[in-house]
Amino acid sequence: MGKKARDRDLPENEAKAVARMLRVSPQKLNLVAQLIRGKKVAAALADLEFSRKSIARDVRKCLESAIANAENNHELDVDELVVAEAHVGKAIVIKRFHPRGRGRMGRIFKPFANLTIVVREVEVAAS
């Protein structure tokens, strides 16, 4: 007897994955998310594999999760997938204090970010 299943938020040709509480500022994460927006998933995975940013490893995991969701849950063709959206949101900010000179304290902010990746299956135009 449980709860009724929720209606899908996304169209039938899309799948998504969310990575929450990534220990990086949203501004830095958005630089990596910009790399993959609008690209085919194979090209996006290759870009993330060779990116020098350390957060690219977590973005790659999230993208692979979105691909797996598309393949296993929604029966979409992996070769036709494109990164439709990759948006970044703010999460919590941990505040710490660091001693400075002359008995003062300096504030240290440790921000966290959320990442949502939506992949879409696009049909190849037959010519």
Residue, then its C-alpha position, 0 to 999 in steps of 0.5 A: m500500500g505505500k505512496k503513489a508514485r510522483d509524476r516526472d518533472l522532466p520530459e520522457n527524453e531527459a534524465k537527471a542527476v544531482a550532486r549535493m554538498l560538494r565542498v567547493s565554492p559555487q563560482k569555481l564549480n560553475l567554471v567546470a559546469q560551463l565546460i560541459r553545457g551543450k556537449k555530447v556526453a562522450a565529449a563532456l566526459a573526455d573534457l572532465e577526464f583531462s581537466r586540471k580542476s580538482i572538482a572535475r572528478d565530482v562533476r564527472k561522477c555526477l555526469e556518469s550517474a545521469i547517463a546511467n539514470a538515462e540508460n537504466n531507468h528511462e531506456l534512452d540511447v547513450d550515444e544520442l545523449v547531450v548535456a542539456e543543463a548543468h546548473v550550480g546552486k549554493a548550499i550551506v556556508i560553514k564559518r570559521f575563525h582564524p587568529r590574525g595579528r594584534g589579537r584580532m580574528g579573521r573570518i574564513f568561509k567554507p562554502f558548499a555547492n549543489l550540482t544538477i545535470v540534465v541529459r537529453e536524448v536528441e534524434v540524429a537528423a536523417s539526410 
